[in-house]
Amino acid sequence: MSKKKRKCGVLLPVFSLPSPYGIGAFSKEAYEFVNFLCKAGQSYWQILPLGPTGYGDSPYQSFSTFAGNPYYIDLEKMIQKGYVTKEDCEENCNAGDGRCVNYDNLYLTRWKILRKAYENSNILNDTKFINFIEENKMWLFDYALFMSIKDSYGGKSFYEWDEDIRRHEPAAVSKYAKLYKEEINFYQFLQYEFWIQWQELKEYANKQGIEIIGDIPIYVALDSADVWANPSLFQLDESGNPLAVAGCPPDAFSKDGQLWGNPLYNWEYHKDTGYVWWIQRMSYCYRLYDVVRIDHFRGFDEYYAIPFGDKDAKCGKWKKGPGYDIFRTLKNQLGEKPVIAEDLGFLTESVIELVRKTGYPGMKVLQFAFDSREDSDYLPHNYDKNCVVYTGTHDNDTVLGWYNSLEKRDKEFANEYLNIKENDDIARVFIKEALASVADTAIIPLQDYLRLGSESRINLPSSVGTNWRWRCLPGEHNGELAEEMYKTAKIYGRVQ
């Protein structure tokens, strides 16, 4: 990210875009959103991870760190190619109320349409498709086989499969590859269509002066093609079970800590192999995105290891990560690439030093600033230029919802610091504070520009069932809002 120019952007997940088929996609609405950002004087569109999701619908728990979510494939383009009809889509896609993604309905109906599209595509005779398979053989076949076998087991985790294929034994892989050849082609078709559509959208955005900020979790899901096909990358025992899993220790917000359950990396193996898997992963990311935000960046310095099988995170221990060595290697192999280091939460001196040494901008979140008991690094007067400021992230409430629930002393502190008066437009006050700060980059969730409340938050951490569902309604990000955003960005020198 440029350290010389002040820029701003908007955080909006792809699934939150409006569309006629129940979930945001790479459809005309996505192109319209890019146009909106351009008119609003923005430079960035930040999204969430694009991978296929499973139980809980979290984009941070994907079946593959490389694959894309088939739900984002634009059905209108499938209609234009003659793969499916308008009637197919209208019969099987319940748009719901437009405000919430209905994942249960998507699971029951979308795959029927995608399957029909594949059957009508004649894709196996397409040389571009064949080339795509060859170019992505490092991950694509294993992912497609993984999903095909998972379907045959009724969606069960690969840990519940028969021993030979659970252990990814070559003979078993060969047997299942023949058995599910058609299924494998289907899943590869979906990834091809995802890739083509995303590349078209990204190219369009870049031509309009909009760069894409992608988001990758530091860890991969336990039930993923990555762990199944590459067990040596992770801390597993002889039976293939994790020795320990990822999470966070108990703190003021969680007395039991956070038990994420992701397998931990075997960092010695990664170092011995020259971090080749990480080089492949990050190289692929820069084909998808212009800037990469790495979630839980402190895990490269020290990671919290919780014994596998524990019911909470109380008994975990901090262990040393690869430190700067991995970034030295990445820079040598890929050159200087733009990264945002998600360095939120309690930071030790060694984490702070690691972020400084990489030169990557860290994150500042205004919602974390107003603790009346102490000074905070998140207060704008403490910022350094080389950072990215947010009013809130996907894990926060909206500014309006958060402000309305503040404790009295903290609200009084915020009011004093920001000179908030009765009847002020609270969301706008915080947005202006973020854009006025010295931070090189300011990213604002669309919900804050829309002045929406707690009902519009994306995710409530440590909860399951109602997250990753919020959607923008057609017409909400309109010309009037774009004009307002442009004027604000212009005032604070963020329009390019």
MOHUFEN-V847582 format. One record per pair of residues at least 24 apart in sequence whose C-alpha atoms are under 6 Angstrom apart, sorted by the first residue. I is the first residue (numbers start at 1). J is the second residue. D is the distance in whole Angstrom. If there is no record, write none. Layout:
i=I j=J d=D
i=I j=J d=D
This chain:
i=1 j=338 d=5
i=6 j=440 d=5
i=6 j=441 d=6
i=6 j=494 d=5
i=7 j=441 d=5
i=7 j=494 d=4
i=8 j=42 d=5
i=8 j=43 d=6
i=8 j=441 d=5
i=8 j=442 d=5
i=8 j=443 d=6
i=9 j=42 d=5
i=9 j=43 d=5
i=9 j=44 d=4
i=9 j=45 d=6
i=9 j=443 d=5
i=10 j=45 d=5
i=10 j=443 d=5
i=10 j=444 d=5
i=10 j=445 d=6
i=11 j=46 d=5
i=11 j=444 d=6
i=11 j=445 d=4
i=12 j=47 d=6
i=13 j=47 d=5
i=13 j=48 d=5
i=16 j=470 d=6
i=16 j=471 d=4
i=16 j=472 d=6
i=17 j=471 d=6
i=17 j=472 d=6
i=18 j=472 d=6
i=18 j=473 d=6
i=18 j=474 d=6
i=21 j=93 d=5
i=21 j=95 d=5
i=22 j=95 d=4
i=22 j=101 d=6
i=23 j=101 d=6
i=25 j=72 d=4
i=25 j=73 d=6
i=25 j=74 d=6
i=26 j=72 d=6
i=26 j=74 d=5
i=27 j=74 d=5
i=34 j=205 d=6
i=39 j=482 d=6
i=40 j=482 d=4
i=40 j=483 d=6
i=40 j=485 d=5
i=40 j=486 d=4
i=41 j=486 d=5
i=41 j=495 d=5
i=43 j=210 d=5
i=44 j=210 d=5
i=44 j=211 d=5
i=44 j=212 d=6
i=45 j=212 d=5
i=46 j=212 d=6
i=46 j=213 d=4
i=47 j=214 d=6
i=48 j=215 d=5
i=49 j=215 d=5
i=49 j=216 d=6
i=56 j=464 d=6
i=60 j=217 d=6
i=61 j=221 d=5
i=62 j=221 d=6
i=63 j=224 d=4
i=64 j=224 d=6
i=64 j=225 d=6
i=73 j=194 d=6
i=83 j=117 d=4
i=83 j=120 d=5
i=83 j=121 d=6
i=84 j=117 d=6
i=99 j=470 d=6
i=99 j=471 d=5
i=100 j=469 d=5
i=100 j=470 d=5
i=100 j=471 d=6
i=101 j=469 d=5
i=143 j=225 d=5
i=144 j=184 d=5
i=144 j=187 d=5
i=145 j=184 d=6
i=146 j=225 d=6
i=148 j=183 d=6
i=157 j=223 d=6
i=211 j=290 d=6
i=212 j=289 d=5
i=212 j=290 d=5
i=213 j=291 d=5
i=213 j=292 d=6
i=214 j=289 d=5
i=214 j=292 d=5
i=214 j=293 d=6
i=215 j=292 d=6
i=215 j=293 d=5
i=216 j=294 d=5
i=217 j=295 d=5
i=218 j=295 d=6
i=221 j=262 d=5
i=222 j=262 d=5
i=222 j=263 d=6
i=233 j=265 d=6
i=233 j=266 d=6
i=234 j=264 d=6
i=234 j=265 d=4
i=234 j=266 d=5
i=235 j=264 d=6
i=235 j=265 d=6
i=235 j=266 d=5
i=243 j=308 d=6
i=244 j=305 d=6
i=244 j=306 d=5
i=244 j=307 d=4
i=244 j=308 d=5
i=245 j=305 d=6
i=245 j=306 d=5
i=245 j=308 d=6
i=246 j=305 d=6
i=249 j=313 d=6
i=256 j=312 d=6
i=256 j=313 d=6
i=256 j=314 d=6
i=257 j=313 d=5
i=258 j=313 d=6
i=259 j=312 d=6
i=259 j=313 d=5
i=291 j=338 d=5
i=291 j=339 d=6
i=292 j=339 d=5
i=293 j=339 d=6
i=293 j=340 d=4
i=294 j=341 d=6
i=294 j=342 d=6
i=295 j=342 d=5
i=296 j=342 d=6
i=297 j=341 d=6
i=297 j=342 d=5
i=297 j=343 d=6
i=298 j=351 d=6
i=301 j=351 d=6
i=361 j=386 d=5
i=361 j=387 d=4
i=362 j=387 d=5
i=363 j=387 d=6
i=363 j=388 d=5
i=363 j=389 d=6
i=364 j=389 d=5
i=365 j=389 d=6
i=365 j=390 d=5
i=365 j=391 d=6
i=365 j=392 d=6
i=366 j=391 d=5
i=370 j=410 d=6
i=370 j=414 d=6
i=371 j=410 d=6
i=372 j=410 d=5
i=372 j=413 d=6
i=385 j=438 d=5
i=385 j=439 d=4
i=385 j=440 d=5
i=386 j=440 d=6
i=387 j=439 d=5
i=388 j=439 d=6
i=388 j=441 d=5
i=388 j=442 d=6
i=389 j=442 d=5
i=390 j=442 d=6
i=390 j=443 d=5
i=390 j=444 d=6
i=391 j=444 d=6
i=394 j=458 d=5
i=395 j=459 d=5
i=397 j=454 d=6
i=397 j=457 d=5
i=398 j=453 d=6
i=398 j=454 d=6
i=398 j=457 d=6
i=399 j=427 d=6
i=400 j=427 d=6
i=400 j=453 d=5
i=401 j=453 d=5
i=401 j=454 d=4
i=427 j=451 d=6
i=436 j=492 d=5
